[in-house]
Amino acid sequence: MHRIAALVLWAALALVPRLSHAQADTASVTLNPGDLIRVQIWREEDLSGEFLVDESGMVTLPLVGEKRVAGIPIRRLRTELLEAYRVHLRNASINITPLRRINVLGEVARPGLYPVDPTVSLAGVVALAGGATATGDIRKIRIVRDGTVLMERAGAAETLNALELRSGDQIFVDRRGWFDRNSTFVVSALLSITSIVITLAR
């Protein structure tokens, strides 16, 4: 029970990047086609939401219309959107978050496509997918892009931004090795054999 609680706590902490580091990373992050941009406008729920960046790097936002967002650092993009919305809103307050759409596959509880803040670690992404299964190994994470393996064993503590992951990339959690999966049985068998040998040797 204590082990389960510890794992849940570890997963929760993995989802929360270090604040100062995350802010610095997010400020320099840029959007690419296929990404999502989460726009939160204070007291304007109808104007807030998640919007897809199309293949030409454009996004369509309420009131503002089409806006080029690809390749623009998030800090500068926020300033541009703030100016655009000030034409329509008084005292506009805007928070924007870039999101990569990442496929989480393999030995996870809920495989699928997840929108993920690029400052989140790989462990945090796996936690979003319900965590590794009983046979999954968080130490064995492969990153695949367009059918090509980019990294055979990515560090669970690395962030999406540090690894330069893009929307459409796939994170595979591999199975634990045979001994890891059967270690309890192996140890029990060895103890039983040892006990029999000692008994016969008397």
KATAMO-V634392 format. One record per pair of residues at least 12 apart in sequence whose ideal C-beta (glycine too) atoms are under 6 Angstrom apart, sorted by the first residue. I is the first residue (numbers start at 1). J is the second residue. If there is no record, write none. Layout:
# KATAMO-V634392
I;J
I;J
This chain:
# KATAMO-V634392
11;127
11;131
14;121
14;123
14;124
14;127
15;124
15;127
17;119
22;119
25;119
25;161
26;74
26;119
27;74
27;75
28;73
29;74
29;98
29;118
30;71
30;73
31;53
31;69
31;70
31;98
32;70
33;53
33;55
33;57
34;167
34;168
35;53
35;100
35;167
36;50
36;52
36;99
36;115
37;51
37;59
38;50
38;97
38;99
39;96
40;95
41;94
42;93
47;62
53;69
57;70
63;88
64;84
74;98
78;96
81;94
82;94
97;117
99;115
100;116
100;118
100;160
100;165
100;167
101;113
101;115
101;167
102;114
102;116
102;169
103;170
104;125
104;129
104;171
105;170
105;172
106;172
106;173
107;132
107;133
107;135
107;136
107;173
107;175
108;129
108;173
109;130
109;131
110;129
110;130
114;128
118;160
118;161
119;159
119;161
121;157
121;159
122;141
122;154
122;156
122;158
123;156
125;171
126;173
132;173
135;175
135;176
135;181
136;173
137;174
137;176
138;156
140;174
141;154
141;173
142;172
144;170
145;169
